[in-house]
Amino acid sequence: MERDEIKVFGPATVSNVGPGFDLLGFALEAPGDEMIIRRNGTDKLVLYNQSGCQLPTDPELNVAAVATASLLRELHSYEGFDLIFTKKIHPGSGVGSSAASCAAAVVGVNELLGSPFETAALIPFAMEGEKVASGSTHADNIAPALLGGVCLIRGYDPLDIKNIPYPGDLWCAVVHPHLEIKTAESRKLIPQTVPLETALKQCGNLAGLVAGLSSGDYPLIGRSVTDLFAEPYRTLELPDFSVLKASALEAGSVGTGLSGSGPSVFSLCRGEEMATSVGEVMKAHFSTRDIKSRIYISRISQAGCKII
């Protein structure tokens, strides 16, 4: 029976994950976006914001609407939908806010249209929406938001994505300080060229991180969660980032780094108890500097977007 309305959950994601700039990301069980999508009997996309966050309701400026429009064009569909944001990851928080919206929108509309595409085939449409937020087309948030787990983007032309195995007791603590960093602006801080020596070290770290995750080698994971491309420039706006990182590692973090373009900081940990302890240490770092923050403690989610 054809449905006229659906509710979708789009998970938060951690991207880059140290050395994986634009190439590596994973999904969290929480937080996430919740969106109601319904047919509206017109040929238009109409947006309603009930989330409490500031969001553009112009379909040409809203990432979820842009992603949906891309999907509809591919299907030569002129059907209209309402996109109702009921719960939203705060934009600019560094845990894939735009990716969660884009992924939820294309999954919901695809479902209402009878699932003409498999989930993995929705990635290019969601990426079109992500491009509005970041100024570039990248999939390290989009892929895990749709597919779940840890995703490696081996290449973009053509798009080549692989799910990476990871230890079952791997948890993540994410602390979101109440600072806002726009992805598009943050990307401008990164040099367009890097020395060969730096590139080689970054490649080694990314290969080591993938190998460590796949084999459950926690010491290797810890040695590899180091970003030489973006983090040195993006963390300039975070107070005493090196102190924060050292405190998290001392508290038991396997590896700590900037989540996406920031300002959120992630720590990979072995087990929920350790993740909770490390999260409290990171939160205390910001509290002593008069910056409010919020902690998220989550396993890496095996599932991406889901109908709820």
C-alpha positions in Angstrom: 0.0 0.0 0.0 1.4 3.4 -1.0 2.2 5.6 1.9 1.8 9.4 2.0 4.0 10.1 5.1 7.1 8.7 6.7 9.4 9.6 9.6 13.2 9.2 9.2 16.1 9.3 11.6 19.5 10.5 10.2 22.5 9.8 12.5 25.3 12.2 13.5 28.7 11.3 12.0 32.3 11.9 12.8 34.3 12.6 9.7 38.0 12.8 8.9 38.7 10.7 12.0 42.2 12.0 12.3 44.1 11.4 9.1 41.1 10.6 6.9 40.5 14.1 5.5 37.4 13.7 3.2 38.0 10.0 3.1 36.9 8.4 6.4 33.9 8.7 8.6 31.6 6.8 11.0 28.1 7.0 12.2 26.9 7.5 15.8 23.9 6.0 17.4 23.0 9.4 18.8 22.4 12.3 18.3 20.6 12.6 15.0 18.0 14.4 12.9 14.4 13.4 12.8 12.3 14.4 9.8 8.7 13.8 8.7 8.3 13.6 4.9 4.9 13.6 3.3 3.4 14.0 -0.1 1.8 17.5 -0.5 -0.1 17.1 -3.7 1.8 19.8 -5.5 5.0 19.9 -7.6 6.9 21.8 -4.9 9.2 21.1 -2.0 7.9 22.9 1.1 10.0 23.1 4.3 8.7 23.4 7.9 11.1 23.9 10.8 9.9 22.6 14.2 13.4 21.7 15.4 14.2 24.8 17.4 17.4 25.4 15.3 17.7 28.1 12.8 17.3 26.6 9.3 16.7 28.1 5.9 13.3 27.3 4.5 14.1 28.4 1.0 14.3 25.1 -1.0 17.3 26.4 -2.9 19.3 27.1 0.3 18.2 24.2 2.5 20.6 21.2 2.1 17.9 18.6 2.5 15.7 20.2 -0.2 18.7 20.5 -2.6 19.4 16.8 -2.1 15.8 15.8 -2.6 15.5 18.0 -5.7 18.6 16.2 -7.1 16.9 12.8 -6.5 13.6 13.9 -8.1 15.4 15.3 -11.2 17.1 11.9 -11.7 13.7 10.2 -11.5 12.0 12.8 -13.8 9.5 13.2 -11.0 7.4 16.3 -10.5 5.9 15.2 -7.2 6.0 17.6 -4.3 6.8 16.8 -0.7 6.8 18.6 2.7 10.0 18.2 4.6 9.3 18.8 8.3 12.3 19.1 10.6 11.2 17.9 14.1 14.7 17.3 15.6 18.0 18.7 14.4 21.7 18.4 15.2 22.8 22.0 15.7 24.3 23.3 12.4 28.0 24.0 12.6 28.6 21.6 15.4 31.0 19.3 13.6 29.1 16.1 13.8 27.5 16.0 10.3 24.4 18.2 10.8 24.0 18.8 7.0 24.7 15.2 6.1 22.1 13.9 8.6 19.5 16.1 7.0 20.4 15.2 3.4 20.6 11.5 4.1 17.2 11.5 6.0 15.5 13.4 3.2 16.7 11.2 0.3 16.0 8.0 2.2 12.5 9.1 3.1 11.5 10.4 -0.4 13.1 7.3 -2.0 11.0 5.1 0.3 7.7 7.0 -0.5 8.4 6.6 -4.2 8.7 2.9 -3.9 12.5 2.6 -3.4 13.7 3.0 -6.9 17.3 3.3 -5.6 19.2 1.1 -3.2 20.6 3.0 -0.2 24.2 3.2 -1.5 22.9 4.7 -4.8 21.5 7.6 -2.9 24.9 8.9 -1.9 25.5 11.2 -4.9 22.1 12.9 -4.4 22.8 13.5 -0.7 26.2 14.9 -1.6 24.6 17.6 -3.7 23.0 18.9 -0.6 26.2 18.6 1.4 27.9 20.8 -1.2 25.6 23.7 -0.3 26.9 23.6 3.3 30.6 23.0 2.8 31.3 24.5 -0.6 32.7 21.1 -1.8 31.4 17.7 -2.7 32.6 15.1 -0.1 31.1 11.9 1.3 32.9 11.2 4.6 29.8 12.3 6.5 27.2 11.3 3.9 28.3 7.7 3.4 28.2 6.7 7.0 25.0 8.6 7.6 23.4 6.5 4.9 25.2 3.2 5.3 26.3 3.1 8.9 29.5 1.8 10.3 33.0 3.1 9.4 33.2 4.1 5.7 36.3 4.6 3.6 35.9 6.7 0.5 38.7 5.2 -1.7 38.0 7.5 -4.6 35.5 10.1 -5.8 35.8 9.7 -9.6 34.2 7.2 -9.8 32.8 7.1 -6.3 34.2 4.0 -4.5 33.2 3.4 -0.9 34.1 0.5 1.4 32.7 -0.3 4.9 35.7 -1.0 7.2 35.4 -3.6 10.0 36.0 -2.3 13.5 36.2 -3.7 17.1 32.8 -4.4 18.7 33.8 -2.7 21.9 34.9 0.6 20.2 33.0 3.6 21.6 33.2 7.2 21.0 33.0 10.3 23.2 32.1 13.5 21.4 32.1 16.9 23.2 30.4 19.7 21.4 31.6 23.1 22.8 29.1 25.9 22.3 31.1 27.5 19.5 30.2 27.5 15.9 32.5 26.8 13.0 31.1 26.8 9.5 32.5 24.0 7.3 32.9 26.2 4.2 34.9 28.8 6.2 36.9 26.2 8.0 38.0 24.6 4.7 39.5 27.9 3.6 42.0 27.7 6.4 43.6 24.5 5.0 46.6 25.0 2.6 46.0 23.7 -0.9 49.4 22.1 -1.1 51.4 20.1 1.4 55.1 19.0 1.5 55.8 15.4 0.3 57.1 14.4 3.7 53.8 15.5 5.3 51.7 13.7 2.7 53.7 10.5 3.3 53.1 10.7 7.0 49.4 11.3 6.5 49.1 8.4 4.1 50.9 6.2 6.7 48.5 7.3 9.4 45.4 6.6 7.3 46.6 3.2 6.3 47.5 2.4 9.9 44.1 3.5 11.1 42.3 1.4 8.6 44.5 -1.6 9.4 44.1 -1.0 13.2 40.3 -0.8 12.9 40.1 -3.9 10.7 42.3 -6.0 13.0 41.2 -4.6 16.4 44.7 -3.4 17.1 44.1 -0.6 19.6 47.7 0.5 20.0 47.9 0.9 16.2 44.7 2.8 16.1 46.1 5.1 18.8 49.3 5.7 16.9 47.4 6.5 13.7 44.8 9.0 14.8 46.9 12.0 13.8 45.9 14.6 11.2 48.7 16.7 9.7 46.5 18.2 6.9 43.6 20.1 8.6 43.8 19.8 12.4 46.8 22.1 12.9 44.9 25.0 11.2 41.3 24.2 12.3 42.1 24.0 16.0 43.5 27.5 16.2 40.0 28.6 17.3 39.7 26.0 20.0 41.3 27.1 23.3 44.4 25.0 24.3 43.6 22.1 22.0 46.9 20.4 22.6 46.1 20.4 26.4 42.7 19.0 25.7 44.1 16.2 23.6 46.8 15.3 26.2 44.2 15.3 29.0 41.9 12.9 27.0 44.8 10.6 26.2 45.9 10.6 29.8 42.3 9.7 30.8 42.3 6.6 28.6 41.4 7.8 25.1 42.7 5.6 22.3 42.9 8.5 20.0 41.5 12.1 20.1 41.0 14.6 17.3 38.7 17.2 15.7 35.4 15.9 14.5 35.0 17.1 10.9 35.7 20.8 10.7 35.0 21.2 14.5 34.3 22.6 17.0 33.4 19.1 18.3 36.2 16.9 19.5 36.0 13.1 19.4 37.8 10.4 21.4 37.9 6.8 20.4 37.7 4.6 23.5 37.6 1.0 24.5 34.2 0.4 26.1 31.3 2.6 27.3 32.8 3.2 30.8 36.1 4.6 29.4 34.2 6.7 26.8 32.1 8.3 29.6 35.2 9.1 31.7 37.0 10.6 28.8 34.0 12.6 27.8 33.8 14.2 31.3 37.5 15.1 31.1 36.9 16.9 27.7 33.8 18.6 29.0 35.8 19.8 32.1 38.4 21.3 29.8 35.9 23.6 28.3 34.1 24.3 31.6 37.3 25.7 33.1 37.5 28.1 30.2 33.9 29.3 30.6 32.7 27.5 27.5 29.5 25.4 27.9 29.5 22.0 26.1 27.5 18.9 25.6 28.7 15.3 25.7 27.6 12.5 23.4 28.6 8.9 24.3 27.9 6.4 21.6 28.9 3.2 20.0 29.7 3.3 16.4 26.3 2.7 14.8 26.1 -0.3 12.5 23.0 1.3 10.9 22.7 4.5 9.0 19.4 6.3 8.3 16.4 4.4 9.4 12.6 4.7 9.2 11.1 5.3 12.6 
